[in-house]
């Protein structure tokens, strides 16, 4: 499809890049933008040359929230029929790792979108928050659930109940982001991390992501069983044979994704 709200870069070194491109409204996430992000992720998921994905905005904003103009005046029935969060579930089921490169504002839906990604590289000017309480609503795309799992009950309650933004350093201390880097290199740092992930065995990479995410919806016993089955499954891949042979022979493996 043709994109009007995002920019998509062809894969380089196994990494596909999606940039949210609505700078005039601080990359507010309207329905069209979310539709395009989902479509681009689907294309990258189906592309065998892509092994990791970077999602970012610009230095001022990853995404400053949902586009409120689309929701003003809507009633409960209309919002249920719109079912706008169905698109978010499609992002959650993307098989390949997604790294969010966040600078500036990641608020409301922007914070929720970043948390849907598998890792977050933040610039030192990044600010995260769930300010929905300030307009009489609450997070609806995972803000009360993923944020709590990431930073714990106390801080998640404070963020969601007061609308307070937290800095990149506070987000790092709380476990919400992987690292904080200078603003002028935030995208390059995320890209470097993505290239490192993309250099690993593709099938193993996807199964690792699947197993880690399973830990959030499973008991420890169930998660360990799931992990074990994925581990055994990899022994039917060519990459497992290649990886272990390369280790024994002290050479770099040549991954085929098979």
Buried (B, 14 or more C-beta within 10 A) or exposed (E): EEBEBBEBEEBEEBBBBBBBBBEEBBBBBBBBBBBBBBBBBBBBBEBEBBBBBBBBBBBBBBBBBBBEEBBEEEEEEEEEEEEBBEBBEBBEEBBBBBBBBBBBBBBBBBBBBBBBBBBBBBBBBBBBBBBBBEEEEEBBBBBBBBBBBBBEEEBBBEBBEEBBBBBBEBBBBBEBBBBBBEBEEBBEBBBBBBBEBBBBBBBBBBBBBBBEBBBEEBEEEEBBEBBEEBBEEBEEBBBBEBBEEBEEEEEEBEBEBE
